[in-house]
Amino acid sequence: MIQAARSGKQNILEASKASKTSKESEIKLTNVARASLEELLRDYMDFLRVRDFPIWEKGSKEALYVRGMGKGERVTFETYRKIFETRPPETIANMLVCLIHQTNYLLDRQIRRMEEDFLKEGGLRERMTRARLQRRGRPGERQ
């Protein structure tokens, strides 16, 4: 579980860094992050299932409450700390399932957007080639 969580976070960070030089790497790393979070989600679901803990339905009042907590402007771990420190393991696991679902939803949207942008604008090499070709096509420029 720890490795899946760390891998998800690290790949999001690495994708962000790669975005400046390679849109293809950014997309790949974001997809790796998404896959790691899916693995983490399955681990939490297994945790709940093997212990016969209830798994919150998407529309349950508990799940809706957790989802609502993420709608603030400055949401950090502090937003959740008191709950995590005072609730039983099954509640924390269900909360994390909700948060992973939210993160996966956002990553899915981000990946779709990155793919659309890549198809429309190309990667760094394509943009540089386009810029060179445009510059060569200007009257009075050396070719």
N, C-alpha and C positions, 0 to 999 in steps of 0.2 A: 504494500500500500504506500509506504513511504517513497519508494523509488518511482512509482507511477505519479504520485503527487509532485515530486521534485522534477521529474521529466516534463510533466505538463507545464509547470512554471518556467523551467529553463528554456524550453523550446519556444515559448511565447516571447521570452526576452531575446533569444537568439534570432528569431524571425524578425523582430523589431529592428535589431541591429543590421540584419542582412538586407532590409528593405531599401537601404541607401544604394546598394551596389547590385543586388540581384533579386528581381521580383520573383523569379522562379524559385530561388532558395527560400524566400519569404513564404511563399505558398506551401512549399514542401515542409518547412519547419512548423508552420501553423497547423498543417494536417497531422504531423507527428504529435504535436501538443494535444490536438483533439483526440487522437487515438489513445494517448496516455490517460487523458481524463476519462475516456470511456472505460478503460481498464480499471481506473480508480472507482468509477461508478459501480461497476460490476462487483468489485471487492466489498464496497459498502452494502450493496444489495445482498451479497452472500453472507456478510456479517449478520444482517437482520434476519435473513431466512434461516440460517442454521441454528439460531438461538430462538426461533419461533417468535421473534418480535414483530409487531405489526409494521407494515410498510404503508406510509401515508399515500393516499390517493392524490393525484394531481390537484383536484379541486377541493381537498379537505380544508377545514378552517386552519389547521396547523400549517399546511403547505402554503396556503395563501398568505398567512401571517409572515412566514419566512420570506416568501417572494416579495412581499411588501417592504420588508426591512431593507432590501437592496435598492429601493427607489429613491433614497435620499441623495443629496448632493455630494456629501463627503463620507462615503461608506468605507470603513476600514475594519480591521479585526476588532477594534474597540467597540464597534457597533454590536458585535455578537459576543464579546468576551463574557459578560455577566451570565448570559444564557448558557454558554458552553461550560462555564465553571460551576453551574448550579443544577444542571439537568442530568438525568440518567443517560447511560450510553445509547440506548435506543432512540432517544430524542435527538441527541447530537448526531448520530448516524443518519437519521431521517433529514435533519437540517442540512447536513453535508450533501445528501442526495439531491435535495432541492437546489443548493448552490451550484453543484456540478451541472445539473440540468440547465440552469441559467447561463452558466459559463459556456457550455456546449452550444446553446442556442446562439449566443453572441459570436462565438468562434465560427459557427456555420455561416452566419450572415457576413462576417468579415472575410471568410474564404471565398464566398460567392462574389463579393465585391472585388477582391483582389484578382480573381480569375477574369471578371468582366473588364477590369482596368487593364490587365495584361493583354487581353485580346484586342482591346481598343488602342492602347498606346504602345504595346510591346515592352520589352525589357530594356535595360540600360544600353546593351549593344545596338539594338534596333534604333533607339532614340539617338544615339551618337552617330550611327550611319546616316540616319535621316538628316541630322543637323549638318554633317559633312557634305552630303549631297546637295542640300539647300544652299550651303555656302558656295560650293563649286558652281552652282547654277546662276549666281549673281553676276550681272555685267560688271566687267572691270576687275573681277577677282582672278588671281592666278589659279590655274588648274593643274 
